[in-house]
Amino acid sequence: MDVVSQRVLGTLALVGGVVFVSTSVLRVFRPEVDWLLVVLNTLYGILLVAAGVLLWRSALRRSRRDEQAPHDR
C-alpha cells in the first residue's frame, strides 16, 4: 500500500473511530441505555482509532525511509 493510501485510510479510520466512541458516550446519558450497543460501539471505535494510528505511523515511517533512500530509480 502506498503512503497516500495509508494516510487516507488512516484518517478515515481515525474519524470513524472518534465518531463511534463519541456516540457511545452520548448513548450512556440517554434514559434507556442499551449497554451491549454502547460496549460494542466503544470497542469498534477503539479498534478503528488503533488502526488509524497504525496506518499513519506506517505511512510516516515509509515516507521517511523513501526520503533517505538514494534516488537511483
FIGU-257746 format. One record per residue: residue number from 1; residue in three letters; x, y, z of N, C-alpha, C in turn. Coordinates in pm, 1 decimal, always signed. Atoms other than C-alpha are relative to their C-alpha. Layout:
REM residues N
+-----+-----+----------+----------+----------+----------+----------+----------+----------+----------+----------+
!   n ! res !      n_u !      n_v !      n_w !     ca_u !     ca_v !     ca_w !      c_u !      c_v !      c_w !
+-----+-----+----------+----------+----------+----------+----------+----------+----------+----------+----------+
! NUM ! Ala !        X !        Y !        Z !        X !        Y !        Z !        X !        Y !        Z !
...
+-----+-----+----------+----------+----------+----------+----------+----------+----------+----------+----------+
This chain:
REM residues 73
+-----+-----+----------+----------+----------+----------+----------+----------+----------+----------+----------+
!   n ! res !      n_u !      n_v !      n_w !     ca_u !     ca_v !     ca_w !      c_u !      c_v !      c_w !
+-----+-----+----------+----------+----------+----------+----------+----------+----------+----------+----------+
!   1 ! Met !    +85.5 !   -116.8 !     +0.0 !     +0.0 !     +0.0 !     +0.0 !    +90.3 !   +123.4 !     +0.0 !
!   2 ! Asp !    -83.3 !   -118.9 !     +6.9 !   +142.6 !   +339.6 !    -89.5 !    -32.6 !    +95.9 !   +114.7 !
!   3 ! Val !     +8.0 !    -91.7 !   -113.9 !   +186.3 !   +627.9 !   +152.6 !   -130.9 !    +79.5 !     -1.4 !
!   4 ! Val !   +122.6 !    -81.1 !     +8.0 !   -109.5 !   +832.8 !    +26.2 !   -120.9 !    -83.0 !    +41.8 !
!   5 ! Ser !   +111.4 !    +87.3 !    -38.6 !   -348.3 !   +538.8 !    +60.5 !     -0.3 !    -25.4 !   +150.0 !
!   6 ! Gln !     -6.7 !    +21.6 !   -144.0 !   -224.1 !   +471.1 !   +413.0 !    -48.3 !   +123.4 !    +75.7 !
!   7 ! Arg !    +43.3 !   -122.9 !    -68.1 !   -278.2 !   +833.5 !   +508.6 !   -150.2 !    +21.2 !    -12.7 !
!   8 ! Val !   +143.7 !    -18.5 !    +20.2 !   -626.9 !   +848.8 !   +358.1 !    -78.6 !    -99.3 !    +84.4 !
!   9 ! Leu !    +70.3 !   +101.1 !    -79.1 !   -738.7 !   +520.5 !   +513.7 !    +19.6 !    +22.0 !   +149.4 !
!  10 ! Gly !    -25.2 !    -30.0 !   -140.9 !   -575.1 !   +615.0 !   +843.7 !    -84.9 !   +114.4 !    +50.6 !
!  11 ! Thr !    +83.6 !   -113.3 !    -38.0 !   -758.5 !   +946.3 !   +850.7 !   -146.2 !    -40.3 !    +10.9 !
!  12 ! Leu !   +138.4 !    +47.7 !     -5.5 !  -1090.6 !   +780.9 !   +768.8 !    -23.6 !    -87.5 !   +123.3 !
!  13 ! Ala !    +14.5 !    +86.0 !   -117.5 !  -1032.4 !   +522.3 !  +1041.6 !     -0.9 !    +82.9 !   +128.1 !
!  14 ! Leu !     -1.9 !    -85.9 !   -119.0 !   -944.4 !   +791.1 !  +1297.1 !   -132.0 !    +74.8 !    +16.9 !
!  15 ! Val !   +125.6 !    -74.7 !     -7.6 !  -1251.5 !   +998.1 !  +1214.3 !   -115.6 !    -94.0 !    +36.7 !
!  16 ! Gly !   +105.2 !    +97.0 !    -31.2 !  -1478.2 !   +692.2 !  +1216.5 !     +6.9 !    -48.1 !   +143.2 !
!  17 ! Gly !    -15.6 !    +43.6 !   -138.5 !  -1335.3 !   +575.8 !  +1547.3 !    -46.0 !   +103.6 !    +99.8 !
!  18 ! Val !    +43.0 !   -107.5 !    -89.9 !  -1389.7 !   +912.2 !  +1710.6 !   -152.1 !    +13.1 !     -2.4 !
!  19 ! Val !   +146.2 !     -7.7 !    +10.0 !  -1748.1 !   +918.2 !  +1581.5 !    -65.0 !   -112.7 !    +81.0 !
!  20 ! Phe !    +58.1 !   +111.9 !    -73.6 !  -1820.7 !   +570.5 !  +1721.9 !    +16.7 !    +16.4 !   +151.3 !
!  21 ! Val !    -22.1 !    -17.3 !   -144.1 !  -1665.8 !   +647.6 !  +2061.5 !    -86.5 !   +112.6 !    +54.2 !
!  22 ! Ser !    +79.9 !   -111.9 !    -50.3 !  -1840.9 !   +983.8 !  +2093.0 !   -149.2 !    -33.6 !     +3.5 !
!  23 ! Thr !   +140.7 !    +38.6 !     -6.1 !  -2180.6 !   +837.7 !  +2003.4 !    -25.7 !    -98.1 !   +113.4 !
!  24 ! Ser !    +16.1 !    +92.0 !   -113.2 !  -2123.3 !   +565.6 !  +2261.0 !     -9.1 !    +77.0 !   +131.6 !
!  25 ! Val !     +4.4 !    -81.3 !   -121.9 !  -2055.8 !   +828.1 !  +2526.2 !   -135.7 !    +69.4 !    +10.0 !
!  26 ! Leu !   +130.8 !    -66.4 !     -2.2 !  -2372.6 !  +1014.1 !  +2427.7 !   -112.8 !    -97.9 !    +32.9 !
!  27 ! Arg !   +104.2 !   +100.4 !    -29.0 !  -2576.9 !   +691.3 !  +2446.5 !     -9.3 !    -31.7 !   +149.5 !
!  28 ! Val !     +0.4 !    +28.8 !   -144.2 !  -2476.6 !   +646.1 !  +2812.2 !    -93.5 !    +95.5 !    +73.4 !
!  29 ! Phe !    +80.5 !   -100.8 !    -69.2 !  -2663.4 !   +964.2 !  +2905.4 !   -147.0 !     -2.5 !    -40.1 !
!  30 ! Arg !   +142.2 !    +13.2 !    +35.2 !  -2991.1 !   +856.1 !  +2745.7 !    -74.5 !    -70.2 !   +113.3 !
!  31 ! Pro !    +76.1 !    +65.2 !   -107.4 !  -3272.6 !   +743.4 !  +2974.7 !     -3.8 !   -152.8 !    -14.7 !
!  32 ! Glu !     +2.0 !   +144.5 !    +22.3 !  -3289.0 !   +397.5 !  +2815.5 !   +132.4 !    -40.3 !    -64.1 !
!  33 ! Val !   -134.4 !    +32.7 !    +47.9 !  -2934.0 !   +268.9 !  +2784.0 !     +4.2 !   -146.1 !    -42.4 !
!  34 ! Asp !    -25.7 !   +135.7 !    +47.8 !  -2859.1 !    -36.5 !  +2572.5 !   +149.7 !    -25.0 !    +16.7 !
!  35 ! Trp !   -140.8 !    +14.7 !    -36.6 !  -2532.4 !   -141.7 !  +2735.1 !    +79.0 !    -82.0 !   -100.3 !
!  36 ! Leu !    -70.8 !    +80.1 !    +98.5 !  -2445.1 !   -404.3 !  +2476.0 !    +39.9 !    +85.5 !   -120.2 !
!  37 ! Leu !    -30.1 !    -88.7 !   +112.0 !  -2466.3 !   -146.5 !  +2198.6 !   +108.4 !   +100.9 !    +36.2 !
!  38 ! Val !   -102.8 !    -95.0 !    -44.8 !  -2258.2 !   +101.4 !  +2399.5 !   +136.6 !    -66.1 !     +1.6 !
!  39 ! Val !   -128.2 !    +70.3 !     -8.9 !  -1986.6 !   -155.3 !  +2465.0 !    +52.1 !    -36.2 !   -138.6 !
!  40 ! Leu !    -43.5 !    +37.6 !   +133.8 !  -1976.7 !   -280.4 !  +2105.4 !    +43.2 !   +121.4 !    -82.3 !
!  41 ! Asn !    -40.3 !   -122.4 !    +70.2 !  -1968.2 !    +72.8 !  +1962.0 !   +132.8 !    +53.0 !    +51.4 !
!  42 ! Thr !   -125.5 !    -46.8 !    -58.0 !  -1690.4 !   +168.9 !  +2201.9 !   +116.9 !    -86.2 !    -46.3 !
!  43 ! Leu !   -106.9 !    +88.7 !    +44.1 !  -1483.8 !   -137.3 !  +2115.4 !    +31.9 !    +19.4 !   -147.8 !
!  44 ! Tyr !    -22.2 !    -22.7 !   +141.9 !  -1532.4 !    -81.8 !  +1743.3 !    +69.1 !   +134.4 !    -24.3 !
!  45 ! Gly !    -64.3 !   -130.7 !    +12.3 !  -1436.8 !   +284.1 !  +1780.6 !   +146.4 !     -4.6 !    +39.3 !
!  46 ! Ile !   -139.1 !    +13.5 !    -43.6 !  -1121.7 !   +195.4 !  +1971.6 !    +80.6 !    -76.9 !   -103.7 !
!  47 ! Leu !    -67.3 !    +76.9 !   +105.7 !  -1033.1 !    -61.7 !  +1704.5 !    +29.4 !    +88.6 !   -121.1 !
!  48 ! Leu !    -21.5 !    -90.0 !   +113.2 !  -1078.2 !   +199.7 !  +1430.5 !   +108.0 !   +104.1 !    +29.6 !
!  49 ! Val !   -102.6 !    -97.8 !    -36.9 !   -867.0 !   +456.8 !  +1616.4 !   +137.3 !    -65.9 !     -1.8 !
!  50 ! Ala !   -128.3 !    +70.5 !     -0.1 !   -590.2 !   +199.9 !  +1668.6 !    +45.8 !    -29.0 !   -142.8 !
!  51 ! Ala !    -36.1 !    +25.9 !   +139.6 !   -599.8 !   +102.1 !  +1300.2 !    +45.6 !   +128.3 !    -69.4 !
!  52 ! Gly !    -39.7 !   -128.3 !    +58.2 !   -581.4 !   +469.0 !  +1200.0 !   +137.9 !    +43.1 !    +45.0 !
!  53 ! Val !   -132.2 !    -36.6 !    -52.0 !   -283.2 !   +531.8 !  +1424.8 !   +107.4 !    -88.5 !    -62.0 !
!  54 ! Leu !    -98.8 !    +90.2 !    +60.4 !   -102.2 !   +224.0 !  +1292.2 !    +23.4 !    +32.8 !   -147.7 !
!  55 ! Leu !    -16.6 !    -37.1 !   +141.0 !   -168.4 !   +325.4 !   +931.4 !    +80.5 !   +128.7 !    -14.9 !
!  56 ! Trp !    -74.1 !   -125.1 !     +7.9 !    -41.5 !   +677.8 !   +991.7 !   +146.8 !    -19.5 !    +38.5 !
!  57 ! Arg !   -139.2 !    +25.5 !    -39.4 !   +270.0 !   +552.9 !  +1172.9 !    +75.9 !    -70.4 !   -111.1 !
!  58 ! Ser !    -63.0 !    +71.2 !   +110.4 !   +343.8 !   +314.7 !   +888.1 !    +27.8 !    +93.8 !   -116.8 !
!  59 ! Ala !    -19.2 !    -95.1 !   +109.7 !   +296.5 !   +591.7 !   +631.7 !   +114.4 !    +95.9 !    +30.0 !
!  60 ! Leu !   -108.6 !    -91.6 !    -35.9 !   +527.9 !   +825.5 !   +821.3 !   +135.4 !    -69.1 !     -6.2 !
!  61 ! Arg !   -125.9 !    +74.4 !     +7.6 !   +795.6 !   +556.9 !   +854.5 !    +41.1 !    -21.8 !   -144.2 !
!  62 ! Arg !    -31.2 !    +26.4 !   +140.5 !   +772.3 !   +471.6 !   +486.1 !    +44.2 !   +127.3 !    -71.7 !
!  63 ! Ser !    -38.9 !   -124.7 !    +67.2 !   +791.1 !   +836.4 !   +377.6 !   +139.0 !    +43.6 !    +44.2 !
!  64 ! Arg !   -135.3 !    -32.3 !    -46.7 !  +1099.9 !   +892.5 !   +594.8 !   +102.5 !    -90.8 !    -65.1 !
!  65 ! Arg !    -91.8 !    +96.2 !    +61.6 !  +1261.2 !   +578.1 !   +457.2 !    +20.1 !    +33.5 !   -147.5 !
!  66 ! Asp !    -11.5 !    -36.7 !   +141.3 !  +1186.0 !   +689.9 !    +99.8 !    +83.2 !   +126.6 !    -18.3 !
!  67 ! Glu !    -80.0 !   -122.6 !     +9.4 !  +1340.5 !  +1031.3 !   +166.7 !   +148.3 !    -28.5 !    +18.9 !
!  68 ! Gln !   -139.5 !    +31.2 !    -28.4 !  +1662.0 !   +875.8 !   +299.9 !    +62.4 !    -90.6 !   -104.9 !
!  69 ! Ala !    -52.2 !    +92.2 !   +101.2 !  +1696.0 !   +621.1 !    +18.9 !    +55.7 !    +78.3 !   -117.3 !
!  70 ! Pro !    -52.9 !    -66.6 !   +119.9 !  +1911.2 !   +715.4 !   -277.2 !    -98.6 !    -10.7 !   -115.4 !
!  71 ! His !    +96.3 !     -5.1 !   +109.3 !  +1710.5 !   +812.2 !   -582.2 !    +65.1 !    -50.5 !   -129.2 !
!  72 ! Asp !    -62.8 !    +61.2 !   +117.2 !  +1861.9 !   +570.2 !   -833.6 !   -101.4 !    -52.7 !    -99.9 !
!  73 ! Arg !   +103.1 !    +59.1 !    +83.7 !  +1531.8 !   +475.7 !   -991.1 !    -13.3 !    +66.5 !   -130.0 !
+-----+-----+----------+----------+----------+----------+----------+----------+----------+----------+----------+
